[in-house]
Amino acid sequence: MKSGRSATSSDAAERALRQALAALRAGHADQAEWLAVEAVRANPADTRAQHVLGHALLLQGRAEEAVPPLEQAARRSRDPAVETQLAVALRQSGRDEEALVRLTRAVKRQPPFPPAYLELGNLLAALGRSDEAIEVLQQAVAIAPRMGEVSIQLGFIYAARGDNDKAHEWLTRGLAEQPRDADALFVLAQLTQAKCHFADAAELYGRVLALTPNDAAARLGLGVCMLELGQTTAAFEHIGTAASSSARMFGEALTALAAAGRGRFWLRPSDAAKALKRG
């Protein structure tokens, strides 16, 4: 039978843990942190409290601090979610090889945990091991076919490899599940523009700008597509706005104008520069 003191301590730890979980769900990572600290102090062997503490620290961008409690939780647990979060903390701390070991272990757990496959695929791709990354991510697709982030990552890998058809296919599939992913929309717009499907590309660039209005690269892409479509006035407004955002974007806008199908026959580079400065 528990003593009154130990029962009170256990009750306090459980209460603090429940409150920490509620704070995490509400997006209050700082509050979850100090509540989890209280739970750990009351019961250092509680795997759940260590996990919540590590998760709260990770959400605050404090990856190095998150590693020890997550290691404690992973040591006592076979939960792939814990192992995956530990791997994320290790990777963000610059410890890629240790993260790779953890993720390789996590994807072997049963039942399968799709986010572990996604993180492993991302890490392998970042390490330049794209064939292995594709294999892992395709396994994730088989496990969780509606997990749009996986298809989007496959699209990014194929785009980096120059396989534009497969990149287009996977990005389109991923965006059906994650339609507000601005990075995926931008890459898909670039691929569509490269196929000279300017109206479709313009629509995609417009969707990027609806999500990230200050994206100068997307605004430049939209302007170039509108120029190709013969919408000259609106095109120059967008291109001029993009060009004014930075010296680098001015150079990119100048190059884009000189190369545009409707621009290169009537616009010399010097004329393009003058037009951009007027815009």
C-alpha positions in Angstrom: 0.0 0.0 0.0 1.3 3.4 -1.0 2.1 5.9 1.7 0.0 9.1 1.8 3.1 11.1 0.7 3.9 8.9 -2.3 0.3 8.8 -3.4 0.2 12.6 -3.3 3.4 12.9 -5.3 2.1 10.4 -7.9 -1.2 12.3 -8.2 0.7 15.6 -8.6 2.9 14.2 -11.3 -0.1 12.7 -13.2 -1.9 16.0 -13.0 1.1 18.0 -14.2 1.5 15.5 -17.1 -2.2 15.8 -18.2 -1.9 19.6 -18.1 1.4 19.5 -20.1 -0.3 17.3 -22.8 -3.2 19.8 -22.9 -0.8 22.7 -23.3 1.0 20.9 -26.2 -2.3 20.3 -27.9 -3.2 24.0 -27.5 0.1 25.0 -29.0 1.6 26.4 -25.8 5.0 24.6 -25.9 6.6 26.9 -23.2 3.8 26.1 -20.7 4.0 22.4 -21.6 7.7 22.5 -20.9 7.5 23.7 -17.3 4.6 21.4 -16.5 6.5 18.5 -17.9 9.5 19.5 -15.8 7.3 19.3 -12.7 6.1 15.9 -13.8 9.7 14.6 -14.3 10.8 16.0 -11.0 7.9 14.1 -9.3 8.6 10.9 -11.2 11.9 10.8 -13.1 11.2 7.3 -14.4 8.0 8.4 -16.2 8.6 7.9 -19.9 5.6 9.9 -20.9 6.8 13.0 -19.0 10.3 12.8 -20.5 8.7 12.5 -24.0 6.4 15.5 -23.4 9.4 17.5 -22.1 11.5 16.7 -25.1 8.6 17.4 -27.5 8.0 20.8 -25.9 11.7 21.7 -26.2 11.8 20.6 -29.8 8.8 22.7 -30.7 10.6 25.7 -29.3 13.6 25.2 -31.5 15.8 23.9 -28.6 16.9 20.7 -30.3 20.0 20.1 -28.3 18.1 20.5 -25.0 15.4 18.1 -26.3 17.9 15.3 -26.9 18.5 14.1 -23.3 14.8 13.7 -22.2 13.9 12.1 -25.6 16.9 9.7 -25.2 15.6 8.8 -21.7 12.1 8.2 -23.1 13.4 6.2 -26.0 15.5 4.0 -23.7 12.4 2.9 -21.8 10.1 2.7 -24.8 9.7 1.0 -28.1 7.4 3.7 -29.4 8.5 4.8 -32.9 7.0 8.3 -32.4 9.5 8.8 -29.5 12.4 7.5 -31.6 11.4 9.7 -34.6 11.2 12.8 -32.5 14.6 12.0 -31.0 16.0 11.6 -34.5 14.6 15.0 -35.5 16.3 16.5 -32.4 19.6 14.8 -33.3 19.4 16.0 -36.9 18.7 19.5 -35.9 21.6 19.3 -33.5 23.9 18.4 -36.4 24.1 14.7 -35.5 22.9 13.2 -38.8 24.5 9.7 -38.4 22.9 9.2 -35.0 19.6 10.3 -36.4 20.0 7.9 -39.2 20.5 5.0 -36.8 17.4 6.0 -34.8 15.2 6.3 -37.9 16.4 3.1 -39.4 15.3 1.5 -36.1 12.0 3.3 -36.0 10.9 2.2 -39.5 11.3 -1.4 -38.3 8.8 -1.0 -35.5 5.3 -2.6 -35.8 2.8 -1.3 -36.5 4.5 1.0 -39.1 4.8 4.7 -38.2 4.6 6.7 -41.4 6.3 9.9 -40.1 9.4 7.8 -39.4 9.6 6.8 -43.1 9.2 10.5 -44.1 11.9 11.7 -41.8 14.2 8.9 -42.9 13.5 9.7 -46.6 14.2 13.4 -46.0 17.5 12.7 -44.2 18.7 10.2 -46.9 17.9 12.8 -49.6 19.8 15.5 -47.7 22.8 13.1 -47.5 22.7 12.7 -51.3 21.4 9.1 -51.1 18.4 9.7 -53.3 17.9 6.2 -54.5 17.5 5.0 -50.9 15.3 8.0 -50.1 13.0 7.1 -52.9 12.7 3.5 -51.8 11.9 4.5 -48.2 9.3 7.1 -49.3 7.6 4.7 -51.7 7.3 2.3 -48.8 5.6 5.1 -46.9 3.2 5.7 -49.7 2.2 2.1 -49.6 1.6 2.4 -45.8 -0.1 5.8 -45.9 -1.2 6.6 -49.5 -3.0 9.9 -48.4 0.0 11.3 -46.5 0.6 14.2 -48.9 4.0 15.2 -47.4 5.5 11.9 -48.6 4.4 12.4 -52.2 5.6 16.0 -52.1 9.0 14.9 -50.9 9.2 12.4 -53.7 8.4 15.2 -56.1 11.2 17.3 -54.8 13.7 14.5 -55.1 12.7 13.7 -58.7 12.8 17.5 -59.5 16.4 17.6 -58.1 17.3 14.7 -60.3 15.9 16.3 -63.4 13.1 13.8 -63.9 10.4 16.4 -64.4 7.6 14.0 -65.5 7.8 12.0 -62.3 8.3 15.2 -60.2 5.1 16.6 -61.8 3.2 13.4 -61.1 4.2 13.2 -57.4 3.8 16.9 -56.6 0.3 16.8 -58.2 -0.6 13.8 -56.1 0.8 15.4 -52.9 -0.9 18.7 -53.5 -4.3 16.9 -53.8 -3.8 16.1 -50.0 -1.8 19.2 -49.0 -3.1 22.0 -51.3 -1.6 24.8 -49.2 2.1 23.7 -49.5 3.6 26.8 -51.0 7.0 25.2 -51.8 5.3 22.3 -53.6 3.1 24.7 -55.6 6.2 26.8 -56.6 8.2 23.8 -57.8 5.1 22.5 -59.7 4.6 25.9 -61.3 8.3 26.0 -62.4 7.9 22.5 -64.0 4.6 23.5 -65.7 6.2 26.7 -67.0 9.1 24.7 -68.4 6.6 22.8 -70.5 5.3 26.1 -71.8 1.9 25.6 -70.2 1.9 29.2 -69.2 -1.8 29.6 -68.2 -1.6 26.6 -65.8 1.8 27.8 -64.5 0.3 31.3 -63.9 -2.5 29.8 -61.9 -0.1 27.9 -59.7 2.1 31.0 -59.1 -1.0 32.8 -58.2 -1.8 30.2 -55.6 1.7 30.6 -54.1 1.3 34.3 -53.8 -2.1 33.9 -52.1 -0.2 32.0 -49.4 3.0 34.0 -49.4 2.4 37.4 -50.9 6.0 38.6 -50.5 7.5 35.7 -52.6 9.4 37.6 -55.2 10.4 34.5 -57.2 6.7 33.4 -57.5 5.8 37.0 -58.5 8.5 37.0 -61.2 7.3 33.6 -62.5 3.8 34.9 -62.7 4.9 38.0 -64.5 6.9 36.0 -67.1 3.9 33.6 -67.7 1.6 36.6 -68.2 4.1 38.1 -70.6 4.1 34.9 -72.6 0.3 35.0 -72.6 0.3 38.5 -74.0 -0.9 40.2 -70.8 1.9 42.8 -71.0 0.8 45.5 -68.7 0.0 43.2 -65.8 3.2 41.2 -66.6 5.4 44.2 -66.2 3.7 45.2 -62.9 4.5 41.8 -61.4 8.0 41.6 -62.9 8.8 45.2 -61.8 7.6 44.5 -58.2 9.7 41.3 -58.1 12.8 43.1 -59.5 12.6 45.9 -56.9 12.8 43.5 -54.0 16.6 42.9 -54.2 19.6 43.3 -56.5 19.5 39.5 -57.1 15.9 39.5 -58.1 16.6 42.5 -60.4 19.2 40.4 -62.2 16.9 37.4 -62.4 14.1 39.6 -63.8 16.4 41.0 -66.4 17.5 37.6 -67.5 13.9 36.3 -67.6 12.8 39.3 -69.7 15.6 38.9 -72.2 14.8 35.2 -72.6 11.0 35.4 -72.7 9.5 34.2 -76.0 7.6 37.5 -76.4 10.5 39.6 -75.1 13.6 38.5 -76.9 12.5 39.7 -80.4 11.7 43.2 -79.3 13.5 43.9 -76.1 17.3 44.3 -75.8 18.8 43.8 -72.3 19.4 47.6 -72.0 15.7 48.2 -72.8 14.7 45.5 -70.3 16.7 47.2 -67.6 15.1 50.6 -68.3 11.6 49.0 -68.3 12.3 47.3 -65.0 13.6 50.5 -63.4 10.5 52.4 -64.6 8.3 49.6 -63.0 
